[in-house]
Amino acid sequence: MTKLCEAEVKRNLVLAELGEPLTLPLARLNNNCRFRREWMRIQRKWHGLTKEARIKMKKYNKEYSRRPEVRVKQLERQRTPEARATQKIWRENNPGYDKEYSKRPEVIRRNKNRMKEEKQ
């Protein structure tokens, strides 16, 4: 198997982005990691994610954000002066959002559950 020239990979990526025919067979181009990664990006851009991929990605993101080390990083980030300034600006531009948010049924339910957990 011969190694592909980087210029040839770039050229085919541009052609793929434009929807033009490729100069080399796709099977041969897929041997190049950079081409394969960019090809998948182009396909997602054109066709979007499949339903299964969206579900899988949502599940992973949910699990990831619940990891203890990630939660610690998020809290540290929220406590920085820059983040607090951003939150303050957002609240000034969106008055009344907090009141509307706290009236949502799912938020009321979550808060009740948290109160029960704290009492135990």
GIWO-V550502 format. One record per backbone hydrogen bond with DSSP energy under -0.5 kcal/mol. NH is the residue of the N-H (numbers start at 1). CO is the residue of the C=O. Records with the same first field share a line. If there is no record, write none. Layout:
NH = CO  CO
//
This chain:
9 = 5
10 = 6
11 = 7
12 = 8
13 = 9
14 = 10
15 = 11
16 = 12
17 = 13
18 = 14
19 = 15  16
20 = 15
29 = 25
30 = 26
31 = 28
32 = 29
33 = 31
36 = 32
37 = 33
38 = 34
39 = 35
40 = 36
41 = 37
42 = 38
43 = 39
44 = 40
45 = 41
46 = 42
47 = 43
48 = 44
54 = 50
55 = 51
56 = 52
57 = 53
58 = 54
59 = 55
60 = 56
61 = 57
62 = 58
63 = 59
64 = 60
65 = 61
66 = 62
67 = 64
71 = 67
72 = 68
73 = 69
74 = 70
75 = 71
76 = 72
77 = 73
78 = 74
79 = 75
80 = 77
84 = 80
85 = 81
86 = 82
87 = 83
88 = 84
89 = 85
90 = 86
91 = 87
92 = 88
93 = 89
94 = 90
97 = 94
100 = 96
101 = 97
102 = 98
103 = 99  100
104 = 101
108 = 104
109 = 105
110 = 106
111 = 107
112 = 108
113 = 109
114 = 110
115 = 111
116 = 112
117 = 113
118 = 114
119 = 115
120 = 116
//
